[in-house]
Amino acid sequence: MLISLKEILKIAEEKKIAIGAFNASGLEAIEAEFAAAEELNLPVIIQFAQCHEPWIPLKTIGPIMVEMAKKAKVPVCVHLDHGETLEYLREALEIGFTGIMYDGSVLPYEENLENTKKAVEMAKKYGASVEAELGSMGKRESGTGDSGAGTEDDTKIYTDPVMAAKFVAYTGIDALACSFGTTHGIYLSAPKLDFDVVKNVRKNTNNIPVVMHGGSGVSTEDYHKAVESGVRKINYFTYMDKAGGNAVAEYLDGLKEGEPVFFSSVFMAARKAMKENVKTAMKVFAGMD
């Protein structure tokens, strides 16, 4: 069942859980994510990030995401993650995405503010919801970028709860991605999360749903603390992707010398491993672990 980002986050708020948001890097990943959600009977957010365009174009994978969501047995939001331009956001909305994220976090505050407001006005015409970002997780969504000396990512900018209140009130967004200690990609050291940022953002914004980016690799205890603090959407991809890659490596290592390698066997191994990894994450986010 296809629903909007606002509607699925309302479910999360009512149940006091976080909804897992998993990237659609290809058909195998999407199949793994839907299978996991339906087996657990949990709502799910399937999203595509603009930086993944070289892997498979939005115009190709987007319609598939929307059609699969319509036929799903659980509530599904099809969401654009880290949209960098208003034109790209419009493309996703035209395809039928029910949520979009405008990422102007690297822009000057005023430019981010005005572009986010435009994104909200545009999304309303399609009945879609908007997530925006204030602060910076350091590395890009793809996991690349300056990570300091290799142990500390000094490019992070933590979200200011007072500024967040003004930002939310002016733009009218439905969810806010906050920087409170997480990082995109593989963690080079254990993250030190400041849950007071989440609590104060919620307090100052009339309890707007907070989004956690860089969700892979966080401890179970910290996931629970994040949800208790008010996180309602957790972006999770890197470790799911890694699980798929590890399964492929294991499959290849198990082949006898001279035995043929079939691509169908490769993607089936990856899909199975990604599904199990997603199920584990979803259980933690929903307090079912």
For each residue, the residues with C-beta under 8 A, 3 or more apart:
1: 69 70 72 73 74 75 76
2: 66 69 70 72 76 77 78 96 98
3: 7 8 75 76 77 98
4: 7 8 77 98 99 127 128 129
5: 8 9 45 77 79 98 99 128 129 130 131 174 175
6: 9 10 99 129 174 175
7: 3 4 10 11 75 77 129
8: 3 4 5 11 12 19 43 45 75 76 77 99
9: 5 6 12 13 19 129 174 175 209 232 233
10: 6 7 13 14
11: 7 8 14 15 19 43 75
12: 8 9 15 16 17 18 19 43 209 232 233
13: 9 10 16 207 209 232
14: 10 11
15: 11 12 286
16: 12 13 227
17: 12 227 232 285 286 287
18: 12 212 223 226 227 231 232 233 234 285 286
19: 8 9 11 12 42 43 44 45 77 232 233 234 285
20: 42 44 45 234 236 278 281 282 285
21: 44 45 46 47 79 81 211 233 234 235 236
22: 29 33 44 45 46 47 236 237 240 278
23: 29 47 48 49 52 81 235 237 241
24: 29 30 33 46 47 48 52 61 65
25: 29 52 55 56 237 241
26: 29 30 55 56 61
27: 30 31 61 64
28: 31 32 244 267 270 271 274
29: 22 23 24 25 26 32 33 240 241 244 271 274
30: 24 26 27 33 34 46 61 64 65 68
31: 27 28 34 35 271 275
32: 28 29 35 36 240 244 271 272 274 275 278
33: 22 24 29 30 36 37 44 46 274 275 278
34: 30 31 37 38 44 46 68 72 76
35: 31 32 38 39 275
36: 32 33 39 40 44 275 276 278 279 282
37: 33 34 40 41 42 43 44 72 74 76 278 282
38: 34 35 41 72 73 74
39: 35 36 279
40: 36 37 279 282 283 286 288
41: 37 38 73 74
42: 19 20 37 74 282 286
43: 8 11 12 19 37 74 75 76 77
44: 19 20 21 22 33 34 36 37 74 75 76 77 282
45: 5 8 19 20 21 22 76 77 78 79 99 233
46: 21 22 24 30 33 34 65 68 69 76 77 78 79
47: 21 22 23 24 78 79 80 81 99 101 235
48: 23 24 52 58 61 62 65 79 80 81 92
49: 23 52 80 81 82 141 142
50: 53 58 80 81 82 83 84 88
51: 82 140 141 142
52: 23 24 25 48 49 55 56 142
53: 50 56 57 58
54:
55: 25 26 52
56: 25 26 52 53 60 61
57: 53 60 61
58: 48 50 53 61 62 80 88 91 92 95
59: 62 63 91 95
60: 56 57 63 64
61: 24 26 27 30 48 56 57 58 64 65
62: 48 58 59 65 66 78 92 95 96 97
63: 59 60 66 67 95 96
64: 27 30 60 61 67 68
65: 24 30 46 48 61 62 68 69 78 97
66: 2 62 63 69 70 78 95 96 97
67: 63 64 70 71
68: 30 34 46 64 65 71 72 76
69: 1 2 46 65 66 72 76 77 78
70: 1 2 66 67
71: 67 68
72: 1 2 34 37 38 68 69 75 76
73: 1 38 41
74: 1 37 38 41 42 43 44
75: 1 3 7 8 11 43 44 72
76: 1 2 3 8 34 37 43 44 45 46 68 69 72
77: 2 3 4 5 7 8 19 43 44 45 46 69 98 99 129
78: 2 45 46 47 62 65 66 69 96 97 98 99
79: 5 21 45 46 47 48 97 98 99 100 101 131
80: 47 48 49 50 58 83 88 89 92 97 99 100 101
81: 21 23 47 48 49 50 101 141 235
82: 49 50 51 101 103 141
83: 50 80 88 89 92 100 101 102 103 119
84: 50 88 103
85: 88 89
86: 89 90 102 115 118 119 122
87: 90 91
88: 50 58 80 83 84 85 91 92
89: 80 83 85 86 92 93 100 102 119 122 123
90: 86 87 93 94 122
91: 58 59 87 88 94 95
92: 48 58 62 80 83 88 89 95 97 100
93: 89 90 96 97 100 122 123 125 126 128
94: 90 91 126
95: 58 59 62 63 66 91 92
96: 2 62 63 66 78 93
97: 62 65 66 78 79 80 92 93 100 128
98: 2 3 4 5 77 78 79 127 128 129
99: 4 5 6 8 45 47 77 78 79 80 128 129 130 131 174
100: 79 80 83 89 92 93 97 119 123 128 129 130 131
101: 47 79 80 81 82 83 130 131 132 133 177
102: 83 86 89 115 116 119 130 131 132
103: 82 83 84 106 132 133 141 177
104: 107 111 112 115 116 132 133
105: 112 133 134 135 136 177
106: 103 136
107: 104 111 112 115
108: 111 112
109: 112 113 163
110: 113 114
111: 104 107 108 114 115
112: 104 105 107 108 109 115 116 132 134
113: 109 110 116 117 167 170 171
114: 110 111 117 118
115: 86 102 104 107 111 112 118 119
116: 102 104 112 113 119 120 130 132 167 171 173
117: 113 114 120 121 170 171 172
118: 86 114 115 121 122
119: 83 86 89 100 102 115 116 122 123 130 132
120: 116 117 123 124 130 171 172 173
121: 117 118 124 125
122: 86 89 90 93 118 119 125 126
123: 89 93 100 119 120 126 128 129 130
124: 120 121 127 128
125: 93 121 122
126: 93 94 122 123
127: 4 98 124
128: 4 5 93 97 98 99 100 123 124
129: 4 5 6 7 9 77 98 99 100 123 174 175
130: 5 99 100 101 102 116 119 120 123 171 172 173 174 175
131: 5 79 99 100 101 102 173 174 175 176 177 211 233
132: 101 102 103 104 112 116 119 167 171 173 175 176 177
133: 101 103 104 105 136 176 177 178 179 213
134: 105 112 159 160 163 164 167 176 177 178 179
135: 105 156 157 158 159 160 177 178 179 180
136: 105 106 133 155 156 157 179
137: 156 179 182 183 184 213 214
138: 145 146 147 153 154 155 156 183 184
139: 142 143 144 145 146 147 153 155 183 184 185
140: 51 143 144 145 184
141: 49 51 81 82 103 184 213
142: 49 51 52 139 184 185
143: 139 140 184 185 186 238
144: 139 140 185
145: 138 139 140 155 184
146: 138 139 153 155
147: 138 139 150 152 153 155 183 188
148: 151 152 153 154 155
149: 152
150: 147 188
151: 148 188 189
152: 147 148 149 188 189
153: 138 139 146 147 148 156 183 188
154: 138 148
155: 136 138 139 145 146 147 148
156: 135 136 137 138 153 179 181 183
157: 135 136 179
158: 135 179 180 181 194 197
159: 134 135 163 164 176 178 179 180 197 201
160: 134 135 163 164
161: 164 165 197 200 201 203 204 205
162: 165 166 204
163: 109 134 159 160 166 167
164: 134 159 160 161 167 168 176 178 201 204 205
165: 161 162 168 169 201 204 205
166: 162 163 169 170
167: 113 116 132 134 163 164 170 171 173 176
168: 164 165 171 172 173 176 205 208
169: 165 166 172 205
170: 113 117 166 167
171: 113 116 117 120 130 132 167 168
172: 117 120 130 168 169
173: 116 120 130 131 132 167 168 176 208
174: 5 6 9 99 129 130 131 208 209
175: 5 6 9 129 130 131 132 208 209 210 211 232 233
176: 131 132 133 134 159 164 167 168 173 201 205 208 209 210 211
177: 101 103 105 131 132 133 134 135 210 211 212 213
178: 133 134 135 159 164 197 198 201 210 211 212
179: 133 134 135 136 137 156 157 158 159 182 197 213
180: 135 158 159 193 194 195 197 198 212
181: 156 158 191 192 193 194 197
182: 137 179 191 193 212 213 214 215 218
183: 137 138 139 147 153 156 187 191 214
184: 137 138 139 140 141 142 143 145 213 214 238
185: 139 142 143 144 214 238
186: 143 216 217 238 242
187: 183 190 191 217
188: 147 150 151 152 153
189: 151 152
190: 187 219
191: 181 182 183 187 214 217 218 222
192: 181
193: 180 181 182 218 222 225 226
194: 158 180 181 197
195: 180 198 199 225 226 228 229
196: 199 200
197: 158 159 161 178 179 180 181 194 200 201
198: 178 180 195 201 202 210 226 229 230 231
199: 195 196 202 203 229 230
200: 161 196 197 203 204
201: 159 161 164 165 176 178 197 198 204 205 208 210 230
202: 198 199 205 207 208 210 229 230
203: 161 199 200 207
204: 161 162 164 165 200 201
205: 161 164 165 168 169 176 201 202 208
206:
207: 13 202 203 230
208: 168 173 174 175 176 201 202 205
209: 9 12 13 174 175 176 230 232 233
210: 175 176 177 178 198 201 202 229 230 231 232 233
211: 21 131 175 176 177 178 231 232 233 234 235
212: 18 177 178 180 182 215 226 231 233 234 235
213: 133 137 141 177 179 182 184 235
214: 137 182 183 184 185 191 217 218 235
215: 182 212 218 223 234 235 236 281
216: 186 236 237 238 239 240 242
217: 186 187 191 214 238 239
218: 182 191 193 214 215 222 223 226
219: 190 222 223
220: 223 224 284 289
221: 224 225
222: 191 193 218 219 225 226
223: 18 215 218 219 220 226 227 234 284 285
224: 220 221 227 228 284 287
225: 193 195 221 222 228 229
226: 18 193 195 198 212 218 222 223 229 231 234
227: 16 17 18 223 224 230 231 232 285 287
228: 195 224 225
229: 195 198 199 202 210 225 226
230: 198 199 201 202 207 209 210 227
231: 18 198 210 211 212 226 227 234
232: 9 12 13 17 18 19 175 209 210 211 227
233: 9 12 18 19 21 45 131 175 209 210 211 212
234: 18 19 20 21 211 212 215 223 226 231 281 285
235: 21 23 47 81 211 212 213 214 215
236: 20 21 22 215 216 239 240 278 281
237: 22 23 25 216 240 241
238: 143 184 185 186 216 217 241 242
239: 216 217 236 242 243 277 281
240: 22 29 32 216 236 237 243 244 274 277 278 281
241: 23 25 29 237 238 244 245 274
242: 186 216 238 239 245 246
243: 239 240 246 247 273 274 276 277
244: 28 29 32 240 241 247 248 270 271 273 274 277
245: 241 242 248 249 270
246: 242 243 249 250 273
247: 243 244 250 251 269 270 272 273 274
248: 244 245 251 252 266 269 270
249: 245 246 252 253
250: 246 247 253 254 269
251: 247 248 254 255 265 266 269
252: 248 249 255 261 266
253: 249 250
254: 250 251
255: 251 252 259 261
256: 259
257:
258:
259: 255 256
260:
261: 252 255 265 266
262: 265 266
263: 266 267
264: 267 268
265: 251 261 262 268 269
266: 248 251 252 261 262 263 269 270
267: 28 263 264 270 271
268: 264 265 271 272
269: 247 248 250 251 265 266 272 273
270: 28 244 245 247 248 266 267 273 274
271: 28 29 31 32 244 267 268 274 275
272: 32 247 268 269 275 276
273: 243 244 246 247 269 270 276 277
274: 28 29 32 33 240 241 243 244 247 270 271 277 278
275: 31 32 33 35 36 271 272 278 279
276: 36 243 272 273 279 280
277: 239 240 243 244 273 274 280 281
278: 20 22 32 33 36 37 236 240 274 275 281 282
279: 36 39 40 275 276 282 283
280: 276 277 283 284 289
281: 20 215 234 236 239 240 277 278 284 285
282: 20 36 37 40 42 44 278 279 285 286 288
283: 40 279 280 286 288 289
284: 220 223 224 280 281 287 288 289
285: 17 18 19 20 223 227 234 281 282
286: 15 17 18 40 42 282 283
287: 17 224 227 284
288: 40 282 283 284
289: 220 280 283 284
